[in-house]
Amino acid sequence: MIKAITILQIIFAIILTTLILIQNKEGGLSGVFGGAQSGNVYRTKRGMEKTIAILTIIFAIIFLGISFVNIWLQA
């Protein structure tokens, strides 16, 4: 049982990492050093961008729950 939870946790970690990396925020490293001047405009997320953001939140909550279950089972 613990091994299955651990494998599930690894799968969700990979999916969550992929979803986070897919999101485009301020053009990558150029925004860190001030290269992206158009990044000062705030806008709402629409379409696929909104779907990816919602999926990221859902997978983060599921990953957190699986992590707590894994800790509880190993204690």
Biopython code that builds the backbone (N, CA, C, O; Angstrom):
import numpy as np
from Bio.PDB.StructureBuilder import StructureBuilder

atoms = [
    (1, "MET", "N", (0.828, -1.203, 0.000)),
    (1, "MET", "CA", (0.000, 0.000, 0.000)),
    (1, "MET", "C", (0.866, 1.259, 0.000)),
    (1, "MET", "O", (0.596, 2.205, -0.740)),
    (2, "ILE", "N", (1.906, 1.265, 0.832)),
    (2, "ILE", "CA", (2.783, 2.429, 0.911)),
    (2, "ILE", "C", (3.520, 2.631, -0.405)),
    (2, "ILE", "O", (3.731, 3.765, -0.836)),
    (3, "LYS", "N", (3.910, 1.531, -1.042)),
    (3, "LYS", "CA", (4.623, 1.628, -2.314)),
    (3, "LYS", "C", (3.720, 2.218, -3.397)),
    (3, "LYS", "O", (4.179, 3.014, -4.216)),
    (4, "ALA", "N", (2.443, 1.837, -3.409)),
    (4, "ALA", "CA", (1.497, 2.375, -4.397)),
    (4, "ALA", "C", (1.271, 3.868, -4.176)),
    (4, "ALA", "O", (1.193, 4.627, -5.142)),
    (5, "ILE", "N", (1.165, 4.299, -2.925)),
    (5, "ILE", "CA", (0.988, 5.723, -2.614)),
    (5, "ILE", "C", (2.226, 6.507, -3.037)),
    (5, "ILE", "O", (2.110, 7.612, -3.566)),
    (6, "THR", "N", (3.400, 5.948, -2.809)),
    (6, "THR", "CA", (4.643, 6.614, -3.200)),
    (6, "THR", "C", (4.738, 6.754, -4.717)),
    (6, "THR", "O", (5.140, 7.806, -5.215)),
    (7, "ILE", "N", (4.376, 5.713, -5.451)),
    (7, "ILE", "CA", (4.388, 5.787, -6.918)),
    (7, "ILE", "C", (3.370, 6.818, -7.397)),
    (7, "ILE", "O", (3.653, 7.582, -8.319)),
    (8, "LEU", "N", (2.196, 6.846, -6.785)),
    (8, "LEU", "CA", (1.178, 7.830, -7.133)),
    (8, "LEU", "C", (1.676, 9.247, -6.845)),
    (8, "LEU", "O", (1.404, 10.171, -7.612)),
    (9, "GLN", "N", (2.392, 9.414, -5.760)),
    (9, "GLN", "CA", (2.942, 10.717, -5.405)),
    (9, "GLN", "C", (3.984, 11.163, -6.435)),
    (9, "GLN", "O", (4.026, 12.340, -6.793)),
    (10, "ILE", "N", (4.806, 10.261, -6.905)),
    (10, "ILE", "CA", (5.805, 10.592, -7.928)),
    (10, "ILE", "C", (5.123, 10.994, -9.234)),
    (10, "ILE", "O", (5.537, 11.953, -9.885)),
    (11, "ILE", "N", (4.087, 10.265, -9.612)),
    (11, "ILE", "CA", (3.363, 10.586, -10.851)),
    (11, "ILE", "C", (2.733, 11.976, -10.759)),
    (11, "ILE", "O", (2.826, 12.763, -11.701)),
    (12, "PHE", "N", (2.093, 12.279, -9.624)),
    (12, "PHE", "CA", (1.485, 13.591, -9.469)),
    (12, "PHE", "C", (2.538, 14.692, -9.393)),
    (12, "PHE", "O", (2.281, 15.808, -9.845)),
    (13, "ALA", "N", (3.708, 14.413, -8.838)),
    (13, "ALA", "CA", (4.786, 15.400, -8.798)),
    (13, "ALA", "C", (5.262, 15.735, -10.210)),
    (13, "ALA", "O", (5.520, 16.898, -10.520)),
    (14, "ILE", "N", (5.376, 14.725, -11.059)),
    (14, "ILE", "CA", (5.802, 14.957, -12.447)),
    (14, "ILE", "C", (4.747, 15.761, -13.200)),
    (14, "ILE", "O", (5.078, 16.696, -13.930)),
    (15, "ILE", "N", (3.487, 15.400, -13.025)),
    (15, "ILE", "CA", (2.401, 16.126, -13.699)),
    (15, "ILE", "C", (2.347, 17.576, -13.216)),
    (15, "ILE", "O", (2.189, 18.495, -14.019)),
    (16, "LEU", "N", (2.479, 17.778, -11.903)),
    (16, "LEU", "CA", (2.432, 19.126, -11.340)),
    (16, "LEU", "C", (3.602, 19.966, -11.840)),
    (16, "LEU", "O", (3.423, 21.137, -12.176)),
    (17, "THR", "N", (4.787, 19.387, -11.891)),
    (17, "THR", "CA", (5.956, 20.100, -12.405)),
    (17, "THR", "C", (5.758, 20.490, -13.862)),
    (17, "THR", "O", (6.102, 21.602, -14.261)),
    (18, "THR", "N", (5.207, 19.583, -14.656)),
    (18, "THR", "CA", (4.949, 19.872, -16.064)),
    (18, "THR", "C", (3.941, 21.004, -16.215)),
    (18, "THR", "O", (4.132, 21.896, -17.042)),
    (19, "LEU", "N", (2.875, 20.977, -15.428)),
    (19, "LEU", "CA", (1.871, 22.035, -15.504)),
    (19, "LEU", "C", (2.451, 23.391, -15.111)),
    (19, "LEU", "O", (2.103, 24.413, -15.703)),
    (20, "ILE", "N", (3.322, 23.402, -14.127)),
    (20, "ILE", "CA", (3.941, 24.660, -13.706)),
    (20, "ILE", "C", (4.869, 25.189, -14.795)),
    (20, "ILE", "O", (4.897, 26.391, -15.059)),
    (21, "LEU", "N", (5.623, 24.298, -15.423)),
    (21, "LEU", "CA", (6.549, 24.739, -16.460)),
    (21, "LEU", "C", (5.846, 25.174, -17.736)),
    (21, "LEU", "O", (6.390, 25.977, -18.493)),
    (22, "ILE", "N", (4.653, 24.662, -17.990)),
    (22, "ILE", "CA", (3.900, 25.050, -19.189)),
    (22, "ILE", "C", (3.427, 26.497, -19.093)),
    (22, "ILE", "O", (3.314, 27.186, -20.107)),
    (23, "GLN", "N", (3.154, 26.952, -17.885)),
    (23, "GLN", "CA", (2.620, 28.299, -17.715)),
    (23, "GLN", "C", (3.668, 29.324, -18.129)),
    (23, "GLN", "O", (4.836, 29.224, -17.752)),
    (24, "ASN", "N", (3.236, 30.308, -18.906)),
    (24, "ASN", "CA", (4.128, 31.347, -19.393)),
    (24, "ASN", "C", (3.893, 32.601, -18.565)),
    (24, "ASN", "O", (2.825, 33.209, -18.637)),
    (25, "LYS", "N", (4.879, 32.981, -17.792)),
    (25, "LYS", "CA", (4.737, 34.155, -16.936)),
    (25, "LYS", "C", (5.911, 35.090, -17.179)),
    (25, "LYS", "O", (7.047, 34.740, -16.861)),
    (26, "GLU", "N", (5.668, 36.255, -17.727)),
    (26, "GLU", "CA", (6.636, 37.320, -17.923)),
    (26, "GLU", "C", (7.805, 36.934, -18.810)),
    (26, "GLU", "O", (8.887, 37.503, -18.659)),
    (27, "GLY", "N", (7.640, 36.013, -19.707)),
    (27, "GLY", "CA", (8.647, 35.716, -20.707)),
    (27, "GLY", "C", (9.912, 35.073, -20.195)),
    (27, "GLY", "O", (10.963, 35.247, -20.813)),
    (28, "GLY", "N", (9.872, 34.349, -19.114)),
    (28, "GLY", "CA", (11.041, 33.619, -18.636)),
    (28, "GLY", "C", (12.020, 34.496, -17.883)),
    (28, "GLY", "O", (11.616, 35.371, -17.117)),
    (29, "LEU", "N", (13.317, 34.262, -18.099)),
    (29, "LEU", "CA", (14.346, 34.966, -17.346)),
    (29, "LEU", "C", (14.482, 36.433, -17.735)),
    (29, "LEU", "O", (15.034, 37.219, -16.965)),
    (30, "SER", "N", (14.001, 36.815, -18.895)),
    (30, "SER", "CA", (14.119, 38.221, -19.287)),
    (30, "SER", "C", (13.300, 39.120, -18.365)),
    (30, "SER", "O", (13.647, 40.286, -18.182)),
    (31, "GLY", "N", (12.225, 38.604, -17.783)),
    (31, "GLY", "CA", (11.423, 39.386, -16.859)),
    (31, "GLY", "C", (12.108, 39.605, -15.526)),
    (31, "GLY", "O", (11.797, 40.571, -14.829)),
    (32, "VAL", "N", (13.032, 38.735, -15.152)),
    (32, "VAL", "CA", (13.746, 38.869, -13.887)),
    (32, "VAL", "C", (14.684, 40.059, -13.929)),
    (32, "VAL", "O", (14.833, 40.772, -12.936)),
    (33, "PHE", "N", (15.309, 40.276, -15.060)),
    (33, "PHE", "CA", (16.308, 41.333, -15.176)),
    (33, "PHE", "C", (15.757, 42.599, -15.820)),
    (33, "PHE", "O", (16.528, 43.475, -16.213)),
    (34, "GLY", "N", (14.457, 42.705, -15.932)),
    (34, "GLY", "CA", (13.850, 43.920, -16.452)),
    (34, "GLY", "C", (13.731, 43.961, -17.957)),
    (34, "GLY", "O", (13.464, 45.029, -18.508)),
    (35, "GLY", "N", (13.912, 42.867, -18.638)),
    (35, "GLY", "CA", (13.853, 42.858, -20.096)),
    (35, "GLY", "C", (12.452, 42.903, -20.657)),
    (35, "GLY", "O", (12.265, 43.287, -21.811)),
    (36, "ALA", "N", (11.468, 42.521, -19.876)),
    (36, "ALA", "CA", (10.091, 42.487, -20.370)),
    (36, "ALA", "C", (9.350, 43.705, -19.853)),
    (36, "ALA", "O", (8.890, 43.708, -18.711)),
    (37, "GLN", "N", (9.228, 44.733, -20.666)),
    (37, "GLN", "CA", (8.545, 45.954, -20.256)),
    (37, "GLN", "C", (7.031, 45.809, -20.315)),
    (37, "GLN", "O", (6.315, 46.501, -19.590)),
    (38, "SER", "N", (6.536, 44.918, -21.169)),
    (38, "SER", "CA", (5.088, 44.756, -21.275)),
    (38, "SER", "C", (4.518, 43.895, -20.151)),
    (38, "SER", "O", (3.307, 43.680, -20.105)),
    (39, "GLY", "N", (5.349, 43.402, -19.254)),
    (39, "GLY", "CA", (4.884, 42.560, -18.158)),
    (39, "GLY", "C", (4.190, 43.329, -17.056)),
    (39, "GLY", "O", (3.657, 42.725, -16.124)),
    (40, "ASN", "N", (4.183, 44.651, -17.140)),
    (40, "ASN", "CA", (3.567, 45.461, -16.096)),
    (40, "ASN", "C", (2.051, 45.523, -16.217)),
    (40, "ASN", "O", (1.385, 46.024, -15.311)),
    (41, "VAL", "N", (1.497, 45.032, -17.304)),
    (41, "VAL", "CA", (0.059, 45.069, -17.528)),
    (41, "VAL", "C", (-0.565, 43.802, -16.948)),
    (41, "VAL", "O", (-0.167, 42.688, -17.287)),
    (42, "TYR", "N", (-1.544, 43.990, -16.074)),
    (42, "TYR", "CA", (-2.232, 42.847, -15.488)),
    (42, "TYR", "C", (-3.452, 42.511, -16.337)),
    (42, "TYR", "O", (-4.174, 43.406, -16.776)),
    (43, "ARG", "N", (-3.679, 41.230, -16.564)),
    (43, "ARG", "CA", (-4.809, 40.808, -17.359)),
    (43, "ARG", "C", (-5.371, 39.526, -16.782)),
    (43, "ARG", "O", (-4.707, 38.841, -16.004)),
    (44, "THR", "N", (-6.588, 39.205, -17.162)),
    (44, "THR", "CA", (-7.198, 37.972, -16.683)),
    (44, "THR", "C", (-6.800, 36.816, -17.590)),
    (44, "THR", "O", (-6.523, 36.999, -18.775)),
    (45, "LYS", "N", (-6.779, 35.642, -17.016)),
    (45, "LYS", "CA", (-6.454, 34.445, -17.783)),
    (45, "LYS", "C", (-7.702, 33.970, -18.503)),
    (45, "LYS", "O", (-8.801, 33.987, -17.948)),
    (46, "ARG", "N", (-7.518, 33.544, -19.753)),
    (46, "ARG", "CA", (-8.644, 33.070, -20.543)),
    (46, "ARG", "C", (-8.255, 31.831, -21.312)),
    (46, "ARG", "O", (-7.080, 31.605, -21.601)),
    (47, "GLY", "N", (-9.241, 31.039, -21.637)),
    (47, "GLY", "CA", (-9.032, 29.875, -22.498)),
    (47, "GLY", "C", (-8.137, 28.821, -21.879)),
    (47, "GLY", "O", (-8.319, 28.423, -20.728)),
    (48, "MET", "N", (-7.161, 28.376, -22.670)),
    (48, "MET", "CA", (-6.263, 27.311, -22.242)),
    (48, "MET", "C", (-5.403, 27.742, -21.049)),
    (48, "MET", "O", (-5.088, 26.926, -20.184)),
    (49, "GLU", "N", (-5.028, 29.012, -21.004)),
    (49, "GLU", "CA", (-4.224, 29.514, -19.892)),
    (49, "GLU", "C", (-4.977, 29.372, -18.563)),
    (49, "GLU", "O", (-4.382, 29.008, -17.548)),
    (50, "LYS", "N", (-6.267, 29.656, -18.569)),
    (50, "LYS", "CA", (-7.095, 29.526, -17.368)),
    (50, "LYS", "C", (-7.256, 28.060, -16.983)),
    (50, "LYS", "O", (-7.215, 27.714, -15.802)),
    (51, "THR", "N", (-7.440, 27.200, -17.983)),
    (51, "THR", "CA", (-7.591, 25.768, -17.722)),
    (51, "THR", "C", (-6.327, 25.192, -17.092)),
    (51, "THR", "O", (-6.400, 24.404, -16.148)),
    (52, "ILE", "N", (-5.175, 25.586, -17.613)),
    (52, "ILE", "CA", (-3.907, 25.098, -17.060)),
    (52, "ILE", "C", (-3.716, 25.609, -15.631)),
    (52, "ILE", "O", (-3.225, 24.873, -14.775)),
    (53, "ALA", "N", (-4.095, 26.850, -15.366)),
    (53, "ALA", "CA", (-3.980, 27.397, -14.016)),
    (53, "ALA", "C", (-4.872, 26.647, -13.032)),
    (53, "ALA", "O", (-4.454, 26.341, -11.916)),
    (54, "ILE", "N", (-6.094, 26.353, -13.446)),
    (54, "ILE", "CA", (-7.015, 25.612, -12.570)),
    (54, "ILE", "C", (-6.520, 24.185, -12.348)),
    (54, "ILE", "O", (-6.581, 23.669, -11.232)),
    (55, "LEU", "N", (-6.022, 23.539, -13.425)),
    (55, "LEU", "CA", (-5.483, 22.186, -13.281)),
    (55, "LEU", "C", (-4.268, 22.172, -12.346)),
    (55, "LEU", "O", (-4.079, 21.223, -11.584)),
    (56, "THR", "N", (-3.458, 23.212, -12.406)),
    (56, "THR", "CA", (-2.286, 23.297, -11.518)),
    (56, "THR", "C", (-2.732, 23.351, -10.068)),
    (56, "THR", "O", (-2.149, 22.680, -9.217)),
    (57, "ILE", "N", (-3.747, 24.133, -9.778)),
    (57, "ILE", "CA", (-4.255, 24.228, -8.404)),
    (57, "ILE", "C", (-4.828, 22.896, -7.947)),
    (57, "ILE", "O", (-4.573, 22.462, -6.823)),
    (58, "ILE", "N", (-5.598, 22.248, -8.808)),
    (58, "ILE", "CA", (-6.218, 20.964, -8.461)),
    (58, "ILE", "C", (-5.146, 19.908, -8.197)),
    (58, "ILE", "O", (-5.212, 19.187, -7.202)),
    (59, "PHE", "N", (-4.148, 19.818, -9.100)),
    (59, "PHE", "CA", (-3.093, 18.825, -8.914)),
    (59, "PHE", "C", (-2.227, 19.142, -7.693)),
    (59, "PHE", "O", (-1.727, 18.222, -7.046)),
    (60, "ALA", "N", (-2.043, 20.413, -7.370)),
    (60, "ALA", "CA", (-1.282, 20.769, -6.168)),
    (60, "ALA", "C", (-2.010, 20.322, -4.906)),
    (60, "ALA", "O", (-1.384, 19.828, -3.969)),
    (61, "ILE", "N", (-3.332, 20.494, -4.878)),
    (61, "ILE", "CA", (-4.117, 20.070, -3.716)),
    (61, "ILE", "C", (-4.103, 18.543, -3.591)),
    (61, "ILE", "O", (-3.949, 18.007, -2.494)),
    (62, "ILE", "N", (-4.265, 17.851, -4.719)),
    (62, "ILE", "CA", (-4.225, 16.377, -4.698)),
    (62, "ILE", "C", (-2.849, 15.888, -4.258)),
    (62, "ILE", "O", (-2.747, 14.952, -3.465)),
    (63, "PHE", "N", (-1.783, 16.520, -4.772)),
    (63, "PHE", "CA", (-0.419, 16.143, -4.392)),
    (63, "PHE", "C", (-0.195, 16.354, -2.892)),
    (63, "PHE", "O", (0.432, 15.524, -2.233)),
    (64, "LEU", "N", (-0.699, 17.447, -2.364)),
    (64, "LEU", "CA", (-0.566, 17.718, -0.930)),
    (64, "LEU", "C", (-1.305, 16.658, -0.110)),
    (64, "LEU", "O", (-0.795, 16.186, 0.906)),
    (65, "GLY", "N", (-2.506, 16.288, -0.558)),
    (65, "GLY", "CA", (-3.263, 15.243, 0.134)),
    (65, "GLY", "C", (-2.566, 13.899, 0.105)),
    (65, "GLY", "O", (-2.516, 13.196, 1.114)),
    (66, "ILE", "N", (-2.025, 13.539, -1.060)),
    (66, "ILE", "CA", (-1.295, 12.274, -1.173)),
    (66, "ILE", "C", (-0.057, 12.289, -0.286)),
    (66, "ILE", "O", (0.292, 11.273, 0.314)),
    (67, "SER", "N", (0.607, 13.438, -0.202)),
    (67, "SER", "CA", (1.790, 13.549, 0.647)),
    (67, "SER", "C", (1.450, 13.342, 2.117)),
    (67, "SER", "O", (2.172, 12.658, 2.842)),
    (68, "PHE", "N", (0.330, 13.947, 2.552)),
    (68, "PHE", "CA", (-0.094, 13.764, 3.938)),
    (68, "PHE", "C", (-0.468, 12.306, 4.221)),
    (68, "PHE", "O", (-0.146, 11.776, 5.285)),
    (69, "VAL", "N", (-1.139, 11.670, 3.282)),
    (69, "VAL", "CA", (-1.493, 10.249, 3.448)),
    (69, "VAL", "C", (-0.231, 9.391, 3.519)),
    (69, "VAL", "O", (-0.156, 8.459, 4.319)),
    (70, "ASN", "N", (0.754, 9.704, 2.687)),
    (70, "ASN", "CA", (2.007, 8.955, 2.677)),
    (70, "ASN", "C", (2.738, 9.121, 4.018)),
    (70, "ASN", "O", (3.261, 8.150, 4.565)),
    (71, "ILE", "N", (2.772, 10.334, 4.535)),
    (71, "ILE", "CA", (3.414, 10.572, 5.836)),
    (71, "ILE", "C", (2.665, 9.831, 6.936)),
    (71, "ILE", "O", (3.284, 9.232, 7.816)),
    (72, "TRP", "N", (1.337, 9.869, 6.890)),
    (72, "TRP", "CA", (0.526, 9.227, 7.923)),
    (72, "TRP", "C", (0.704, 7.702, 7.901)),
    (72, "TRP", "O", (0.758, 7.069, 8.955)),
    (73, "LEU", "N", (0.794, 7.116, 6.702)),
    (73, "LEU", "CA", (0.957, 5.667, 6.603)),
    (73, "LEU", "C", (2.348, 5.213, 7.046)),
    (73, "LEU", "O", (2.503, 4.103, 7.555)),
    (74, "GLN", "N", (3.344, 6.052, 6.858)),
    (74, "GLN", "CA", (4.705, 5.651, 7.235)),
    (74, "GLN", "C", (4.987, 5.892, 8.711)),
    (74, "GLN", "O", (5.987, 5.400, 9.234)),
    (75, "ALA", "N", (4.128, 6.638, 9.388)),
    (75, "ALA", "CA", (4.348, 6.918, 10.818)),
    (75, "ALA", "C", (3.934, 5.755, 11.683)),
    (75, "ALA", "O", (4.053, 5.824, 12.906)),
]
sb = StructureBuilder()
sb.init_structure("model")
sb.init_model(0)
sb.init_chain("A")
sb.init_seg("    ")
for serial, (resi, resn, name, xyz) in enumerate(atoms, 1):
    if name == "N":
        sb.init_residue(resn, " ", resi, " ")
    sb.init_atom(name, np.array(xyz, "f"), 0.0, 1.0, " ", f" {name:<3s}", serial, name[0])
structure = sb.get_structure()
